[in-house]
């Protein structure tokens, strides 16, 4: 009898718990559950961060599931917004020179093209090339049209189908400069899906204006002519696509209603996948230049309204769980403007207001599930700065209602006086440790101007002057990092700001702007600023943003929109507690970044 070792080249391993990863097909025995298990490949859709600007019917989209561009689109009219996706979130990019929607695109994130579309009732024959930072005019198409499809790269692309008052079967090829006519499709149609290259592309689905029907047709293009192939299992329009002529997929669109159905292509026929999009939709953007085992869908229309949702498709031996916020244990007291520090599973919140103008000395410790009362802060205060950990923390100045100089050190249960802050200041930022901290900017009201640029450094006993901010003064700014590598973003000036500055221990320099004006929000104070989060803001937003050290991008939204919340944790394990939403809140939310795990299956005889 042939053994497993002889077939696979390995022995069956014995584990008390499933390993975090293993080779596909490897079998092991789980002694705890008494079962044989293995890692298998599977297909799935997972949620990612939403678009910054919700819209559909893009002017064009292109790239892959880790490097994509969504250009222009439609809200209540054509827009020129452009966003770039880095595999985890969206950041704003240079707008298109003209607004457009219902066009097509192809290429990569740093060398892409959009073509055709419509704006203000005028169908377009123009194309635009993108180099990763700016747009320039491309060649003029032979026929102006909307709702067309495209495939390929910027210097070797192809467009086909569309509508210009008549359903079109026209094909045009692009060489990086000029569009030339090529062989017509077998069936004229619009709002169809596509993927592949200029000489090996697939067109699938579509719609016959004005009243249908939706199409299940598939055709392949060899660079010269089109060939009819096996049809889709479900006729639909406005589908997304990704892959090559021999390995691809289509997803979403509208059949009898919007759908999240996914079909895979093996070069010959379509198979309905068990993986279904989380948000059924049409008129969305896509990253079509993937290998056929990955896909990206963003924005679009969900049957009721436009959505900003982003999803990734993967076929892998791992299961991807998208980043998300989840409910944590409620604070013991509803608070606005408390101060937080520490880690997600070992955090501290102190001070705040329990009603407008009613300041408290409350301190609460968090263990990852429950808040418990701890030693009272020495004074009633809100809007303080902070640094350190749950067992070695620092509270910096604050307001009651105007600025104070009080600094206190925390050992996990009690507070003792530290070196007084040199300025009477509220709404101050703080980063670092108990013995190596920064106090950043703040509110020196009633002194005018109230927005401070002052920065002070703490050595565990005394404060000394550090380099001031390079830009405008601010208070209620969001800060994260360490004494020698810090970031400050937003702040009231007076109504909020997008400005961001980073610090290298010597000087402050301007960095990429926030996507939204922010002040009185929370931040992942204890993480490296090169992987940090900010959340909430004055006016109560649920919107979260992530920072990679130079660019801000979208992250999953909190469940509770709020401002004046305490923040703690890191960019991958953050904590938001309290705030005003619009009433004073006890809500705690925990953020967990994207995770992967082995796709483990139990082996059965059935």
C-alpha positions as CSV (number, residue, x, y, z in Angstrom):
1,X,0.0,0.0,0.0
2,X,1.3,3.4,-0.9
3,X,1.7,5.7,2.1
4,X,1.0,9.4,2.5
5,X,4.7,10.0,2.9
6,X,5.5,8.3,-0.4
7,X,2.8,10.5,-2.2
8,X,3.4,13.8,-0.6
9,X,7.0,13.5,0.6
10,X,6.1,14.4,4.2
11,X,4.8,12.5,7.3
12,X,1.4,13.3,8.8
13,X,2.2,15.8,11.6
14,X,0.6,15.8,15.0
15,X,-0.4,19.2,16.5
16,X,-2.4,20.1,19.6
17,X,-3.7,23.2,17.7
18,X,-3.9,24.1,14.1
19,X,-0.7,25.7,12.7
20,X,-1.0,29.3,11.4
21,X,0.2,28.2,8.0
22,X,1.3,25.1,6.2
23,X,1.7,23.9,2.6
24,X,-1.4,23.5,0.5
25,X,-2.4,19.9,0.7
26,X,-0.3,19.1,3.8
27,X,-2.3,16.9,6.2
28,X,-1.9,16.9,10.0
29,X,-3.7,15.3,13.0
30,X,-5.2,17.7,15.6
31,X,-4.9,15.8,18.8
32,X,-7.3,18.2,20.6
33,X,-10.2,17.8,18.2
34,X,-9.3,14.2,17.2
35,X,-9.5,15.1,13.5
36,X,-7.3,15.1,10.4
37,X,-7.0,18.6,8.8
38,X,-5.4,20.2,5.8
39,X,-4.8,23.6,4.2
40,X,-6.7,24.1,1.0
41,X,-7.0,26.8,-1.6
42,X,-10.3,28.8,-1.7
43,X,-11.9,31.8,-3.3
44,X,-13.4,34.6,-1.2
45,X,-14.3,38.3,-1.2
46,X,-13.1,40.5,1.7
47,X,-14.0,44.1,2.7
48,X,-11.4,46.8,2.5
49,X,-11.4,50.6,3.2
50,X,-14.1,52.7,1.5
51,X,-13.6,55.4,-1.2
52,X,-13.1,58.9,0.1
53,X,-15.7,60.2,-2.3
54,X,-18.8,58.0,-2.9
55,X,-19.6,57.7,-6.5
56,X,-20.4,55.4,-9.4
57,X,-20.2,55.2,-13.3
58,X,-16.5,56.0,-13.3
59,X,-14.9,57.9,-16.1
60,X,-12.4,55.1,-16.1
61,X,-10.6,52.7,-13.7
62,X,-7.5,50.6,-14.1
63,X,-4.8,48.8,-12.2
64,X,-4.7,45.7,-9.9
65,X,-6.2,44.7,-6.6
66,X,-3.2,46.3,-4.8
67,X,-2.5,49.3,-7.0
68,X,-5.6,50.8,-8.6
69,X,-7.0,54.2,-9.8
70,X,-10.6,55.3,-9.9
71,X,-11.0,58.3,-12.1
72,X,-13.9,60.8,-12.3
73,X,-17.4,59.3,-12.1
74,X,-21.0,60.4,-11.3
75,X,-22.7,61.7,-8.1
76,X,-25.5,64.0,-9.2
77,X,-23.5,65.1,-12.2
78,X,-20.1,64.1,-13.7
79,X,-17.2,64.8,-11.3
80,X,-13.4,64.9,-11.7
81,X,-12.3,63.2,-8.5
82,X,-9.4,60.8,-8.7
83,X,-8.4,58.3,-6.0
84,X,-5.5,55.8,-5.7
85,X,-5.7,52.5,-3.9
86,X,-2.6,51.0,-2.3
87,X,-4.1,47.6,-1.3
88,X,-5.5,48.8,2.0
89,X,-7.0,52.3,1.5
90,X,-7.7,55.2,-0.8
91,X,-5.9,58.5,-1.1
92,X,-6.9,61.6,-3.2
93,X,-4.9,62.1,-6.3
94,X,-4.7,64.7,-9.1
95,X,-8.2,65.4,-10.6
96,X,-8.9,64.7,-14.3
97,X,-8.8,67.8,-16.5
98,X,-12.4,67.4,-17.3
99,X,-15.3,65.8,-15.5
100,X,-16.6,62.6,-17.1
101,X,-18.5,59.4,-16.3
102,X,-19.4,56.1,-18.0
103,X,-16.0,55.8,-19.7
104,X,-13.5,53.0,-19.6
105,X,-9.9,52.5,-18.6
106,X,-6.9,50.2,-18.8
107,X,-3.3,50.0,-17.7
108,X,-1.5,50.1,-14.4
109,X,-1.6,52.5,-11.4
110,X,1.4,54.4,-12.7
111,X,0.7,54.2,-16.4
112,X,-3.0,54.1,-17.1
113,X,-5.6,55.6,-19.5
114,X,-9.2,56.6,-19.5
115,X,-11.2,56.9,-22.7
116,X,-14.6,58.0,-23.8
117,X,-17.6,58.6,-21.5
118,X,-20.0,61.5,-21.2
119,X,-20.2,64.9,-19.5
120,X,-23.1,67.3,-19.4
121,X,-24.9,65.3,-22.1
122,X,-21.9,65.3,-24.5
123,X,-20.3,62.0,-25.4
124,X,-16.5,62.2,-25.5
125,X,-13.9,61.0,-28.0
126,X,-11.0,62.1,-25.8
127,X,-8.6,60.0,-23.8
128,X,-6.4,60.9,-20.9
129,X,-3.1,59.3,-19.8
130,X,-2.0,59.0,-16.2
131,X,1.6,58.6,-15.0
132,X,0.9,58.1,-11.3
133,X,0.7,61.8,-10.5
134,X,-0.6,63.8,-13.4
135,X,-2.9,63.6,-16.4
136,X,-2.1,64.5,-20.0
137,X,-4.1,64.4,-23.2
138,X,-4.0,61.1,-25.1
139,X,-5.1,60.4,-28.7
140,X,-8.5,61.2,-30.0
141,X,-10.8,58.2,-30.5
142,X,-12.5,57.6,-33.9
143,X,-16.0,57.5,-32.3
144,X,-17.2,59.4,-29.3
145,X,-19.2,57.0,-27.0
146,X,-20.1,56.0,-23.5
147,X,-20.5,52.7,-21.7
148,X,-17.7,51.1,-23.6
149,X,-15.1,48.5,-22.3
150,X,-11.3,48.3,-22.5
151,X,-8.3,46.1,-21.9
152,X,-4.5,46.2,-22.1
153,X,-1.8,48.6,-21.1
154,X,-1.3,52.3,-21.7
155,X,0.9,51.7,-24.8
156,X,-1.0,48.7,-26.1
157,X,-4.7,48.9,-25.3
158,X,-8.1,48.3,-26.9
159,X,-11.6,49.6,-26.5
160,X,-14.8,48.1,-27.8
161,X,-18.6,48.3,-27.7
162,X,-20.4,51.3,-26.2
163,X,-23.3,53.6,-27.0
164,X,-23.5,56.8,-28.9
165,X,-27.3,56.8,-29.6
166,X,-26.8,53.5,-31.3
167,X,-25.4,50.3,-29.8
168,X,-21.9,49.9,-31.2
169,X,-19.7,46.9,-32.1
170,X,-16.7,49.1,-32.9
171,X,-13.2,48.3,-31.9
172,X,-10.2,50.7,-31.6
173,X,-6.6,49.9,-30.7
174,X,-4.2,52.3,-29.0
175,X,-0.4,52.4,-29.4
176,X,0.3,55.0,-26.8
177,X,-0.3,57.9,-29.3
178,X,-3.0,57.0,-31.8
179,X,-6.2,55.2,-32.0
180,X,-6.9,52.9,-35.1
181,X,-10.0,51.0,-36.1
182,X,-9.9,47.2,-35.9
183,X,-12.3,44.3,-36.5
184,X,-15.9,44.7,-35.2
185,X,-17.4,42.6,-32.4
186,X,-20.0,40.1,-33.5
187,X,-22.7,41.7,-31.3
188,X,-23.1,45.4,-30.7
189,X,-23.7,46.2,-27.1
190,X,-22.8,48.5,-24.2
191,X,-22.1,48.4,-20.4
192,X,-20.0,45.2,-20.9
193,X,-17.2,43.7,-18.9
194,X,-13.6,43.1,-20.1
195,X,-10.1,41.9,-19.2
196,X,-6.9,40.8,-20.9
197,X,-4.5,42.4,-23.4
198,X,-4.7,44.1,-26.7
199,X,-4.1,40.9,-28.6
200,X,-5.8,38.5,-26.2
201,X,-8.9,40.0,-24.5
202,X,-12.3,38.9,-23.4
203,X,-15.6,40.8,-23.6
204,X,-18.5,39.5,-21.5
205,X,-22.1,40.4,-20.8
206,X,-23.6,43.8,-21.7
207,X,-26.8,45.5,-22.5
208,X,-28.7,46.4,-25.7
209,X,-30.1,50.0,-25.3
210,X,-32.7,51.2,-24.8
211,X,-34.6,48.4,-23.1
212,X,-32.4,45.3,-23.2
213,X,-32.1,42.5,-22.9
214,X,-29.0,42.0,-20.7
215,X,-26.5,39.8,-22.4
216,X,-24.7,36.6,-21.6
217,X,-22.4,36.7,-24.6
218,X,-18.7,36.1,-24.5
219,X,-16.2,37.1,-27.3
220,X,-12.5,36.9,-27.5
221,X,-10.2,39.3,-29.5
222,X,-6.9,38.3,-31.0
223,X,-5.7,41.7,-32.0
224,X,-7.5,41.6,-35.3
225,X,-10.9,39.8,-35.1
226,X,-13.5,38.6,-32.6
227,X,-14.7,35.0,-31.9
228,X,-17.9,34.0,-30.1
229,X,-17.3,31.7,-27.1
230,X,-19.3,30.0,-24.5
231,X,-21.8,32.2,-22.7
232,X,-21.9,33.4,-19.1
233,X,-24.2,31.4,-16.8
234,X,-26.1,34.6,-15.9
235,X,-26.9,37.3,-18.4
236,X,-26.0,40.7,-16.9
237,X,-24.7,44.2,-17.6
238,X,-22.2,46.5,-15.9
239,X,-20.0,43.7,-14.7
240,X,-16.4,44.0,-13.5
241,X,-13.6,41.8,-14.8
242,X,-10.0,40.7,-14.1
243,X,-7.5,38.3,-15.6
244,X,-6.2,36.9,-18.8
245,X,-7.8,35.3,-21.9
246,X,-7.2,31.9,-20.3
247,X,-7.8,32.6,-16.7
248,X,-10.2,35.3,-15.6
249,X,-13.4,36.3,-13.7
250,X,-16.4,38.6,-13.9
251,X,-18.4,39.8,-11.0
252,X,-21.3,42.0,-9.9
253,X,-23.5,43.9,-12.3
254,X,-27.3,43.7,-12.9
255,X,-29.3,40.7,-14.0
256,X,-32.9,41.0,-12.8
257,X,-31.5,43.1,-9.9
258,X,-28.0,44.1,-8.8
259,X,-25.9,41.0,-8.0
260,X,-22.7,40.0,-6.4
261,X,-22.4,36.8,-8.4
262,X,-18.9,35.8,-9.5
263,X,-18.0,33.6,-12.5
264,X,-14.6,32.2,-13.3
265,X,-13.2,31.7,-16.8
266,X,-10.7,28.9,-17.7
267,X,-10.2,29.9,-21.4
268,X,-13.1,27.7,-22.5
269,X,-16.1,28.1,-20.2
270,X,-17.6,29.9,-17.2
271,X,-18.1,28.4,-13.8
272,X,-20.3,30.1,-11.1
273,X,-18.1,30.6,-8.1
274,X,-19.3,30.0,-4.5
275,X,-17.6,33.3,-3.6
276,X,-20.1,36.2,-3.8
277,X,-19.4,39.9,-3.4
278,X,-20.3,41.3,0.0
279,X,-22.1,44.3,-1.6
280,X,-24.1,43.5,-4.8
281,X,-23.7,46.5,-7.2
282,X,-23.3,47.8,-10.7
283,X,-21.5,50.8,-12.3
284,X,-18.5,50.2,-10.1
285,X,-14.7,50.6,-10.6
286,X,-12.4,47.7,-10.9
287,X,-8.8,46.6,-11.0
288,X,-8.9,44.5,-14.2
289,X,-5.2,43.8,-14.8
290,X,-4.9,41.1,-12.2
291,X,-4.0,37.5,-13.0
292,X,-7.5,36.1,-12.7
293,X,-7.1,34.9,-9.1
294,X,-7.5,38.4,-7.8
295,X,-10.1,41.1,-8.3
296,X,-11.1,44.5,-7.0
297,X,-14.5,46.3,-6.9
298,X,-15.1,49.8,-5.6
299,X,-17.9,52.3,-5.5
300,X,-20.9,51.9,-7.8
301,X,-24.7,51.6,-7.3
302,X,-26.1,49.1,-4.8
303,X,-29.7,49.2,-6.1
304,X,-30.7,52.0,-3.7
305,X,-27.8,54.5,-3.7
306,X,-24.2,54.9,-4.6
307,X,-21.7,53.2,-2.3
308,X,-18.1,53.7,-1.4
309,X,-17.5,50.1,-0.4
310,X,-14.3,48.4,-1.6
311,X,-13.9,44.6,-1.9
312,X,-11.0,42.3,-2.9
313,X,-11.3,38.9,-4.4
314,X,-8.5,36.3,-3.8
315,X,-7.9,32.7,-4.5
316,X,-5.4,31.5,-1.9
317,X,-4.6,29.1,0.9
318,X,-5.1,31.9,3.3
319,X,-8.3,33.6,4.5
320,X,-8.2,37.4,4.6
321,X,-10.2,39.2,7.2
322,X,-10.5,42.8,6.3
323,X,-9.7,45.6,8.8
324,X,-12.7,46.7,10.9
325,X,-13.9,48.3,14.0
326,X,-15.8,46.2,16.6
327,X,-17.6,47.1,19.8
328,X,-15.6,47.0,23.1
329,X,-16.6,47.3,26.7
330,X,-18.5,50.5,27.6
331,X,-16.9,53.2,29.7
332,X,-18.1,53.4,33.3
333,X,-19.0,57.0,32.7
334,X,-20.2,58.8,29.6
335,X,-17.4,61.3,28.7
336,X,-16.6,64.0,26.2
337,X,-12.9,65.1,25.8
338,X,-11.3,62.5,28.0
339,X,-7.6,61.7,27.3
340,X,-6.4,58.2,26.4
341,X,-3.1,56.4,26.1
342,X,-1.6,52.9,26.2
343,X,-2.5,49.9,24.1
344,X,-5.8,48.4,22.9
345,X,-5.7,45.7,25.6
346,X,-4.0,47.9,28.3
347,X,-5.4,51.4,28.0
348,X,-6.1,54.3,30.3
349,X,-8.7,57.1,30.0
350,X,-8.7,60.0,32.4
351,X,-10.5,63.3,32.9
352,X,-13.1,64.7,30.5
353,X,-16.5,66.3,30.9
354,X,-19.7,64.5,32.0
355,X,-21.8,67.5,31.0
356,X,-20.8,70.8,29.3
357,X,-18.4,72.6,31.7
358,X,-18.5,69.8,34.3
359,X,-15.0,68.4,34.5
360,X,-14.0,65.2,36.3
361,X,-11.0,63.5,37.9
362,X,-12.1,60.0,36.8
363,X,-9.5,57.5,35.7
364,X,-10.4,54.1,34.1
365,X,-8.2,51.2,33.0
366,X,-9.1,48.9,30.1
367,X,-8.0,45.3,29.8
368,X,-9.3,44.6,26.3
369,X,-12.9,43.9,27.4
370,X,-13.7,45.8,30.6
371,X,-13.1,49.3,32.0
372,X,-12.4,49.5,35.8
373,X,-12.1,52.6,38.0
374,X,-8.6,53.5,39.1
375,X,-6.9,56.3,41.1
376,X,-8.4,59.7,40.6
377,X,-6.5,62.3,38.5
378,X,-5.2,65.0,40.8
379,X,-7.3,67.8,39.2
380,X,-10.5,68.0,37.2
381,X,-9.4,68.4,33.6
382,X,-10.2,67.7,30.0
383,X,-8.4,67.9,26.6
384,X,-5.0,67.0,28.1
385,X,-2.0,65.5,26.3
386,X,-0.7,62.1,27.2
387,X,2.1,59.7,26.7
388,X,3.3,56.3,27.8
389,X,1.7,53.0,28.8
390,X,-0.9,51.8,31.3
391,X,1.7,51.2,34.0
392,X,4.0,54.1,33.1
393,X,1.9,57.0,31.8
394,X,2.0,60.8,31.6
395,X,-0.9,63.3,31.7
396,X,0.1,66.7,30.2
397,X,-1.6,70.0,31.0
398,X,-5.2,70.3,29.8
399,X,-8.2,72.6,30.3
400,X,-10.6,73.5,33.1
401,X,-11.9,75.3,31.2
402,X,-8.7,77.2,30.3
403,X,-5.2,75.9,30.2
404,X,-3.3,74.5,33.2
405,X,0.4,73.6,33.7
406,X,-0.2,70.4,35.8
407,X,1.7,67.3,34.7
408,X,1.1,63.9,36.4
409,X,2.7,60.5,36.2
410,X,0.8,57.2,36.4
411,X,1.9,53.8,37.6
412,X,-1.2,51.8,36.7
413,X,-3.1,52.7,39.8
414,X,-2.1,56.1,41.2
415,X,-1.0,59.5,39.9
416,X,1.9,61.6,41.3
417,X,3.1,65.1,40.3
418,X,5.6,65.4,37.5
419,X,7.4,68.5,36.2
420,X,5.1,71.4,35.5
421,X,4.5,72.3,31.9
422,X,6.0,75.6,30.9
423,X,2.8,77.0,29.4
424,X,-0.8,77.1,30.6
425,X,-2.3,75.2,27.8
426,X,-5.3,73.0,26.8
427,X,-6.1,70.8,23.9
428,X,-2.5,69.8,23.6
429,X,-1.0,66.9,21.7
430,X,1.3,64.4,23.4
431,X,3.5,61.5,22.3
432,X,6.3,59.3,23.7
433,X,6.9,57.7,27.1
434,X,6.8,58.8,30.7
435,X,10.5,59.7,30.6
436,X,10.8,60.8,27.0
437,X,7.7,62.7,25.8
438,X,6.7,65.7,23.7
439,X,3.9,68.2,24.3
440,X,2.8,69.5,20.9
441,X,1.0,72.8,20.1
442,X,-2.3,73.4,22.0
443,X,-4.7,76.2,23.0
444,X,-3.3,79.1,25.0
445,X,-6.7,81.0,25.2
446,X,-7.3,83.7,26.4
447,X,-3.9,84.7,25.0
448,X,-4.2,85.7,21.3
449,X,-3.5,84.0,19.0
450,X,-4.7,80.9,20.8
451,X,-3.3,78.5,18.2
452,X,0.2,77.6,19.5
453,X,3.2,76.2,17.5
454,X,5.1,75.5,20.8
455,X,6.7,72.1,21.4
456,X,8.3,71.0,24.6
457,X,10.4,67.9,25.5
458,X,10.2,66.0,28.7
459,X,13.0,63.9,30.3
460,X,11.0,62.5,33.2
461,X,11.5,65.5,35.5
462,X,11.6,68.7,33.5
463,X,10.4,70.3,30.2
464,X,12.7,72.0,27.7
465,X,12.1,73.9,24.5
466,X,12.0,71.8,21.4
467,X,11.7,72.9,17.7
468,X,8.4,74.6,17.1
469,X,6.0,73.5,14.4
470,X,6.9,74.7,10.9
471,X,3.4,75.7,9.9
472,X,0.5,77.4,11.5
473,X,-0.4,77.0,15.1
474,X,-3.0,74.5,16.1
475,X,-4.9,73.0,19.0
476,X,-7.0,69.9,19.4
477,X,-4.5,68.3,17.1
478,X,-4.1,64.5,16.6
479,X,-0.7,63.2,17.5
480,X,1.1,59.9,17.4
481,X,4.7,58.6,17.6
482,X,7.7,59.1,19.8
483,X,9.8,61.9,21.2
484,X,12.1,61.7,18.1
485,X,9.7,60.5,15.4
486,X,6.3,62.2,15.8
487,X,3.3,63.3,13.7
488,X,0.7,66.0,14.3
489,X,-2.3,66.4,12.1
490,X,-5.4,68.5,11.9
491,X,-6.4,70.8,14.7
492,X,-8.7,73.9,15.1
493,X,-7.7,76.9,13.2
494,X,-10.5,77.6,14.2
495,X,-12.8,75.0,12.4
496,X,-10.4,72.2,11.7
497,X,-7.5,71.6,9.4
498,X,-6.0,69.0,7.0
499,X,-2.4,70.1,7.7
500,X,0.1,67.4,8.7
501,X,3.6,67.8,10.0
502,X,6.2,65.1,10.9
503,X,9.2,65.4,13.3
504,X,12.6,63.6,13.1
505,X,13.9,64.8,16.4
506,X,15.5,67.9,14.8
507,X,12.8,69.7,12.9
508,X,9.2,69.6,11.7
509,X,8.3,69.4,8.0
510,X,5.0,69.4,6.2
511,X,3.6,66.1,4.9
512,X,0.6,65.0,3.0
513,X,-2.7,66.5,4.0
514,X,-5.5,64.7,5.7
515,X,-8.5,63.7,3.5
516,X,-10.9,65.6,5.9
517,X,-10.6,68.6,8.1
518,X,-10.2,67.4,11.7
519,X,-10.0,68.6,15.3
520,X,-11.0,67.0,18.6
521,X,-10.6,63.5,17.2
522,X,-8.8,60.4,18.4
523,X,-5.5,58.9,17.3
524,X,-3.5,55.7,17.7
525,X,-1.2,57.6,20.1
526,X,1.1,54.8,21.0
527,X,2.1,53.4,17.6
528,X,4.7,54.5,15.1
529,X,3.5,57.5,13.1
530,X,4.4,55.7,9.9
531,X,1.5,53.3,10.6
532,X,-1.1,55.3,12.4
533,X,-4.8,56.1,12.5
534,X,-7.0,59.1,13.3
535,X,-10.7,58.8,13.8
536,X,-13.7,61.1,14.6
537,X,-13.6,64.8,14.5
538,X,-15.4,68.0,15.5
539,X,-18.9,67.7,14.0
540,X,-19.0,64.0,14.7
541,X,-17.6,61.8,11.9
542,X,-17.2,58.1,11.8
543,X,-14.6,58.4,9.1
544,X,-11.1,56.9,9.8
545,X,-7.9,57.6,8.0
546,X,-4.5,55.8,8.0
547,X,-1.1,57.4,7.6
548,X,2.0,55.7,6.1
549,X,4.4,58.5,7.0
550,X,3.7,60.6,3.9
551,X,0.2,59.9,2.5
552,X,-3.3,59.6,4.2
553,X,-5.7,57.0,2.9
554,X,-9.2,55.8,3.9
555,X,-9.7,53.1,6.5
556,X,-12.9,51.4,7.7
557,X,-15.3,53.7,9.4
558,X,-16.3,53.5,13.1
559,X,-19.8,52.4,13.9
560,X,-20.4,55.5,16.1
561,X,-19.7,58.9,14.6
562,X,-18.3,61.1,17.3
563,X,-15.9,63.8,18.3
564,X,-14.0,64.5,21.5
565,X,-13.1,60.7,21.9
566,X,-10.1,59.4,23.6
567,X,-7.6,57.4,21.4
568,X,-5.0,54.8,22.2
569,X,-3.2,51.8,20.7
570,X,-1.4,51.4,17.4
571,X,-2.2,51.7,13.7
572,X,-3.2,48.0,13.6
573,X,-4.8,47.7,17.1
574,X,-6.4,51.0,18.0
575,X,-9.0,52.0,20.6
576,X,-11.6,54.8,20.6
577,X,-13.5,55.6,23.8
578,X,-16.2,58.1,24.8
579,X,-16.8,61.4,23.0
580,X,-20.0,63.1,21.8
581,X,-22.2,61.5,19.3
582,X,-24.2,63.9,19.7
583,X,-24.8,63.0,23.4
584,X,-22.0,62.2,25.8
585,X,-21.0,58.6,25.1
586,X,-19.7,55.5,26.8
587,X,-19.1,53.7,23.5
588,X,-15.8,51.9,23.0
589,X,-14.6,50.6,19.7
590,X,-11.6,48.5,18.9
591,X,-9.9,48.6,15.5
592,X,-8.1,45.5,14.1
593,X,-6.1,45.8,10.9
594,X,-6.3,43.2,8.1
595,X,-5.3,39.7,9.1
596,X,-4.6,36.5,7.3
597,X,-4.9,32.9,8.5
598,X,-4.5,29.5,6.9
599,X,-7.6,28.1,5.2
600,X,-7.9,25.0,7.3
601,X,-10.5,22.3,6.5
602,X,-11.4,19.2,8.5
603,X,-11.0,16.0,6.4
604,X,-14.1,13.8,6.4
605,X,-15.1,10.7,4.5
606,X,-18.2,12.2,3.0
